[in-house]
Amino acid sequence: MSLKTLTITLILLACLPVSGQAGKLYKWVDDEGRTHYSDKLPPSDIKHAHSALDEHGVTIDRVDAAKTPEEIRQEAEEARLREEQERLAEKQRAEDRVLLRTFRSEDDILMTRNGQIQAVDTYIRVTQANIKRLKHTLEEMQANAAQLELSGQSIPKKYLADIEEKRQALKDSYESIIEREREKNRIRQSFAKDQNRFRELKKLEQTSDPLLEASQSFSEALLNVYNCGEDKACEKPWLRAKAYLKQNSTTPVKMDGENIVLTSSPQESDDISITVSRIFDRKANQTLIFMDLQCKDTSQGNSLCSKGEKAIRIKEGFQAALSDTPQSPTTPSGLEIAAPNE
């Protein structure tokens, strides 16, 4: 306390009644910056910061200024954020404990991930086998319908309905494959996060980026899918898809429907049969164009479709051929990369 302030305080104390000298002296600064001393604090100034002084002018108590509504709201928000951060931190600690109890090494993480992906791949292989049967059945039914027309007979309505039912089953199978690839991506993304966190907790060297590798695997798996977005935006890409099919298939078109174009089954080991189908993705509420390649069911034919240069070129060029703008051959057109726990 400065000498001047102390002098003023003592003078004010001396001026107070004897009965008041045993009580408190209040000191505060009003809105205009003026300092006040009094043995009573006016109600209008209670909101200001003030101090209580004893008979010697020594501060014995301090009261902060009343908080404004905005300050009260801000403090409440800060408290909420602190609680949320602590909740998230505790959740992370619990997840870390589970992670370290579940896996002893990165190899454990990868083995568990690969097991789950393998289970999904088994489902995909079963679906692909069913697709082959459906395409063969559709081809036969379409040929029978064409023969009836050539002979001047009308095609029974039930037969036409059966053809449409098989077409829809084929489209559902394609949609199922897309969803299973998304499921595999969710598995990869989830285990990639576990792998990164495991490295952090064990202080292991970050030799790669598991999340990036997971995203790349998903992109490569869906090179044969083009996302139109809204259905009305699919007309031009659909025409391009049909042209792309005719340009690259080695077998002739057997069925040319509104939402599916199917070429005949491969006859030779170097044949590539192509089907393109326009699918409404109910989960994403978007329209997709799916391209399916089929080769002859021989070792040479299977190798051609899985890793042959021509088949790879057809897959890699599909999205760019359907798009108005150039794309990277490894980026699915508009297909989301779903986060884990979606």
N, C-alpha and C positions, 0 to 999 in steps of 0.2 A: 504494500500500500504506500502511495506517495505521501510525502510530508504534507502537501496541500490538502489531499483527501482526508488524511488523518486529522488535520487541524479542523477542517469543516465538520467532520464527524464528532469530534470532542465538543465543539461549540454547540452542535445540535443536541448532544447528550446533556450538556450543561443547562440548556434551555428547557429540557423536559421537566415535568413535575417529578417530585421525589418519588412518588408512588410508581411512576412509569419507568424510572431508571433501573428497576430490578427486572423489567421485562425485555422484550426483543425490540431491536430497531431494524426496520426493513429498508433495504436499498434496492432500487430498480431504475431502469431506463425506459422512458415512455416511447411512443411511436415517433416522436420528433427528436429523439436522441438526448433528451434532458434527463439528468440524474436526479432522483428523488430520495429523500430520507424521511421516514416517518415511523412512529410506533404502531401505526395501523396501515394495513394494506387495503386501499380502496378496491371494492369488488370489480370496478372497471379495469383495474390493472393486474388482476390475478393471473390473466393469461400471459403476462410478460414474465421473462426470466427475472428472478429476484433472489436476494440473499438476506439472511437473518444475521444481525450482528449482536454481540453481547455488549455489556456496559463499557467494555474497553475498546470497542470498535473492531473486534476480531470476528471474522466470519465463522458462524457455527452451523450454518445450514444453507444449501443452495437448492433452488427449484428451477428446473428448466422451463422454457416457454411452452405454452400449450401447443400441441401439434395441430397443424391444419388438416382438414379432411384429406387433402392430396397426400400429405406425409403419412397419414394413417393408412391410406390405401397402399402406398408404396411399401411401407413396412410389412403390411399383411402379405403383399405379393412376394417380397423378399423371403419372408418366413415360409410361404408356400413352396417357393423354389428350393429353399434349403431342405425342406422335408422331402420334396420329390427327388432331389439329388441323393439324399441319404437312402431313400427307398431303392433307387436304381443301383446305388453302390452295394447295398445289402443283397439285392437280387443278383448282381454280378458275382459277389463273393460266394453266394450259394451255388450259382451255376459253375463257378470255378472248382468248388469242392467236388461237385458231381463229375465234372470233366476229368479231374485228376484221379478220382476213384474208378472211373470207367475205363480209362485208357492209360497204359503204362508207357507207350511210345507212339511216335507218328505212324509206325507200321500198323499198330492196332487200329488207329483211326482209318487208315486207307483200306485195311482188310474189311472192316465193318462197312465202310462206304461201298466198296466193290461188291460185297455180298448183297446189299440192298439194290444196287443198280442191276446186278445180274438177275435178280428176281423180276425186275421190271422188263428187262430184255427178253426174258422167257415169255412173258405175256405178249410182248411185241411180236416175237417169232410166231407164236400161236395165231395172232391176229393176221400176220402176213400170209400164213398158210391158208387161213380162211378167205383172205382176199383173193388168192389164186383160184380157189374153188369157186368163189362167187363170180369172178371174171370169166372162168371157163363156162359156168352155167349160163351166164348172161349172153355169152357169145353164141352158145347153142340155141338159146331161146330166141335171140335176135335172128339167127339164120332160119329157124323154123317159121318165125313170123314173116320173114321175107319170102320164103317159099310159098306160104299160103297166099300172099298177095300176088305172086307171079302166076299162081294157078287160078286166080280169079276168085278165091275164097276170102270171106271176111275173117278177121282175127277176132276170136272170142274176147269179150270184155274182161272176163276173168283172167285170160292169158296175158292181156295187156297189163292188168292190175298186178299179176305175178311178176312181170318184167319190172314194173315200177317199184315193187317191193324189194326186189333184188338190187336195183339201183340204189335205193335208199339204204339198204343194208351195207352196200359197198361204201357209200359216203360216210355212214356211221363208223365203219371200220377205220377209214382214213382219219376221221375226227378223233377216234380212240387212240390212234398212233400219235397224233399231235399232242394229246393230253398226257400220254405216257412219257413222251420226250420232255414235256414240261415237268412232269413228276421227277424224272431223272435229274433235271436241272435243279429242282428244289433240293434234292438229296445232295448233289454236288456242292451247291451254295452253302447248305447247312454244315456239311462236314468241312468245307473250306474255312468257314469261320471258326469251327472248333480247332482245326489244324493251326490257324494263325494264333489263336488264343493260347493253345498248348505251347507253341514256341515261345510266346511272351512269358508265360508262367515258368517255363523250364529254362528260359534264357538261352534258347537255341538260335543258331544262325538262320536268318531268313534267306534261304537259297532260291526261293521262287515265290510267285504270287498265286496261291491256290484259287483265290476268287477270280482272277483273270483267266486262269486255265479252265475253270468251270464255265465261265461265260463263253469262252472260245469253243468248248466242246458242244455247248448248246447251239451256238450259231452254226457250226458245221453240220450238226444233226438235222437242222431244219432248212438246209439250202433249197429243198424242194417245196417250200411253202411261201406263198406270196400273200401278204395281207393287204386287202383292198381298203379296209376301214369300213366305210358305209357301203351298202350293197349297190347303190346307184353309181359308185365310183369304180365298179368292177367291170363295166361293159367293155371298155377298151382293153384292159389287161386280159379279160377273158378271150377276146378275139386274138390277142397276141399269143396267149397260151395255146390256143388251137393251132395257130400257124406254127408255133414252136414245136408242137407235137408232130405235125406233118413233115416238118423239116428234119426232125431227128429220129423219128421212129423208122425202123427197117421193115415193119409190117403195116399192111393197109388198115385204114379206119374201118372198124366193124360196127361201131355205134356212135352216132353223132346226136346226142340229146341236148336239151336246153342247158343242163347243168353237169353233164358228163360226156366226155369223148373217150372212146375206147378203141384201141387198135387190136387186131387179132393176135392170138397167142404166138409166141416165138416158135418157129419151126426148125431153125438151124442154131448151132451153138454160138454163132456170132450175132444172132438176132437180138434186137432190143425193142420190146413192146412198151408203149407208153400210154398211160391213162392220165387225163387231167379232169379234175372234178372241182366244181364250185361248191363250197361248203359254208354253211352259216354256223359260226362258232358261238354256241348258245352261252357258254360261260363268259367269254369276252365280249359278246354282243357285236361281233365283227364278221365280215365275210372273207373267207380265205379261198385261195386257189391252191390245190394240192396236186403235185405231180408224182406219179408212181411209175417206176421202171420195173419191167419184168423181163428176165432172160430165161432161156431154156433150162429146165431142171436137170442139168448135168454139172459135173465139176467145172468144166470149162465155162459153161453159161453162168453158174453161180459166181465164179471168179470175175467174169466180165462185169456183172452188175455191182459187185461189192468193191472192186478195186481196179477195174479196167479203165484205161485212159479215156475211152470214148464216153463211158458212163459218168466218170468224174467230170468231164468237160460239160456234158449235158446238165448235170446237177448245178455246177458252178455258174453256168450261164443263164439259168432259169430266171432268177429274180431280175437280173439286168435286162433280159429280153422283154419282161412284162412291164418294166418301169418306164416312166417318162423321163426320169433323170438317172444318170449313171450311179451305180451303187458299188460298194465293196462286195466282192463275191463271197465274203464270209460273214456278212451282216444280214440276218433275216429281216425282210422288209416289214417293219412295223411290229414285229412280234416282240412282246414284252419278255424280259428276263425276270421271272417271278422271284420274289424274295422268299426265303424260308418262312414257314408258318403262315403262308398266305391264306 
